[in-house]
Amino acid sequence: MAKNKMGRPTDSPKILRVTARVDEKTYKILEDYCKKNNIGMAEGVRQAIIKLNDHKK
């Protein structure tokens, strides 16, 4: 019998992974933003990417 994965259901599954190397200054900017907004780093990167897309319109 196969076991289903446990976890929170979502309408937007995160199936793709992005890896980036950053310098200390960039990391500190992301870290400070995430702490200020009480979010994880992955969510901070997602928000930044969305802002990049909004900016180009």
N, C-alpha and C positions, 0 to 999 in steps of 0.2 A: 504494500500500500504506500503510495507516494505522499509525502508530507508537503503541505503548502507552506510557503514562506509566511512568517508572521511579520506584521508591521502595519503601520498606519496606511489605510487606502488613500490614494491620491488621484486627482484628475490630470496631474502633470508629472508622470514618473520621470525621474532623472536617470536616464539610461546611458548617457554619454559622459565621459570623463575628460577633463581638460587639466593638463599639468603645465605649470609655468615656473620658471626660475626668476626670482626678483632680487633686487639689491636690498640692503637693509633699510634704506630710506623709504622705498616703495612698500616694503613689508610693514614698517611702522605706521605709515599712512593708513593702510588697510586695517591693521590691528586697532588703531585708535578709533577709526570709523565704526568698526564692528562693536567695540566696547561701548562707545557712546550710544549706539543704536540697539544694543543688546541682541545682536545677531551673530551667527557663526560666520567664519571666514568664507565658506562656500556661498552663503547667501549674500555676503558683501560683494563677492566677485560677480554673482548673477545680477545684482542691482547695478553694478558699474557697467556691465555689458549692455543692459537695457538702456541705461542713460546714454551710452555711446550711440545706440540706434536712434533714440529720441532726438539727440543733438543733431544728427545728420539730416533730419527732416526739415 
